[in-house]
């Protein structure tokens, strides 16, 4: 039986990869056919050639006029101007960034129902202002532009290792009485997930409602489409975010990168780790794996619940939406020991507000002594680069931890291309030697921190559905700072190495890669 299961899992993974390859080749074929079609038409019909160039010019002007950072606009403008047909085809296929009116309207309608269910908690903002105007300013911004309020009466447990977070989740899942919500970018149907599924099946038999939601692209190398049927056969409701398929999918570039578990609306988990073996160091494809997470218990779990319900209900018109939202937002009778402030928040590509990036920039701008970041990828906008550099110039100890062993060598090359511009202005760069650092965190001045799913790269900051948690004056802030201090000792500092000039060839190659950085 064990051998059969192993073979089944291998087959599922192979099928998932085969589907990925098939879809990628299909998309490449589509682009090729579109380019060839217009090339041939341009060759034989002057009016088509004229129309193509006029359309390309209008598209360039439209992109130029968008309310986006120049780093997001210039690569498309240059590509379309240099190669009009190919540039237009690529932009229409993957560059629109989910700007379909249908999807925007759907998310707006769902949020109009869900967000008013959350308490405003303006009194907590006022209390926070008396303690720290800077931190209160960040909390105010998050509430205004993401819709998620700040809370107290919530205990926070920080996990410096994803395996610790998994064990805590398994223990809490086994206690579920009413419902379990799980939303993850990637699920691998192997040992780690099997432990979770065993508990979920037991809870289903006990009458607990269980829902699982995953991103198709994130999981495509781990599972195949039979995974949904497998879960539903044991009573677990399952939905897939944005199935990866050939076609001019205007929503293709937007993925669900969130990692959320909610149990009975009272306990929640989030962080950087997905539900696959490598995240828990069961396998080691890139050396040791560094990931982190947090457990919340108390009032602030409401925000995580609403984030899950937003994605569950918004993805497809044909799905049956929730009507009784209140049953998943119970009145919390929990009395927390923690006296700090906790604010889980979400970021979405469905609007023009980059909440994830603005929170990070605000952390840097408000920092007075130090501000540390941990990220698997460092592909940032000019605005983020300027904020980090300016903070270092005014004497703030700004440090960034990146992996010592990459999971994607091309992306790693782009990441390192940003080192020189930062270290010349005083930012210190550390690479974690034991392996791949996948954690997404920041901490500043021993008083505020973030932990969640948001990388310092274009995909997280501009294209993906993400979530994070802003923490102020919590014990978890101290634990995060301690983890950074331990991690620095396991890193090699490369600040001096990248402070000198690069060769002209290397610089040219890195600049070329940056043109396509937002697509990586």
Order of alpha helices (4+ residues) and beta strands (2+ residues): alpha-alpha-alpha-alpha-alpha-alpha-alpha-beta-alpha-beta-alpha-beta-alpha-alpha-beta-beta-beta-beta-beta-alpha-beta-alpha-beta-alpha-beta-alpha-alpha-beta-beta-beta-beta-beta-alpha-beta-alpha
